[in-house]
C-alpha cells in the first residue's frame, strides 16, 4: 500500500509545561482533502505547527510519504514540498501583489512560473497586481496567500482557518481552488473551526477536542456527530 502523504501517531506537544496535544493520530492520504475540525483551543493550529516544523513534538511520530520528519526545520520541509498558509494570511503588506509573488524566487521558484500560476488561478490578482497587498480586501489577501502556496508546486498544503473573516462567496471560491488542486494529486490538511465551511469539499474529517482526535471518518458520517454546542455553527 502507498504510504499516506502525512501520518501522525501518538503526537504530544506542549508550550512550556502546558500540554496541548495529547496523543494525536491522524492520516492524510495522498491527493486528498482532510479537514481538522474543532473549537478554539482544541489543538488544531498546534498540530499544523508540528507538521510544518515550527514546533517539535515532545513525543510521537510524524511521517511524510513514509519518512520520519520529526526535527526537520521549516525550511527543509518547505523544500520537500510542504507549504503552510497560516491564519492571518502571511503576506507582506508593504509590497505589491507582484512583489509578493516574486519573493518566491528566493525559494527556487521561477518568477514567470509563479506569476502564471497565481494569475491563472486568481485573475483578480492580475487586475490588482500593482496594488500594495495591505490595501487589498481580506478576500484578495487570502487569494494572494493561497496563490503563493500554489506557485511552489507543493506536495502537501497546510491551511489554517482559510475562511477567517471572509464573505461566504469568497470562501466558496477559495475552496473551489483547494478542491481543484487536490484533484491534481496535492494533499491538503486544512483547519477550520466551523464544519459547515468544509464538509462539502473534504474527503475525510477529523474532529479534535482537548488535544486529541475524538472522531474521524467521511464527512457524511462525522457530520451526524457534530452539535452546535460543540462546534458553534457546525450543523
PyMOL commands that set and color helices and strands:
alter all, ss='L'
color gray80, all
select helices_A, chain A and resi 44-51+74-79+97-107+111-121+123-127+133-135+138-151+168-183+195-197+219-225+228-231
alter helices_A, ss='H'
color red, helices_A
select strands_A, chain A and resi 6-15+18-28+33-37+59-64+67-68+82-85+156-160+187-192+204-209+212-217
alter strands_A, ss='S'
color yellow, strands_A
deselect
rebuild
show_as cartoon
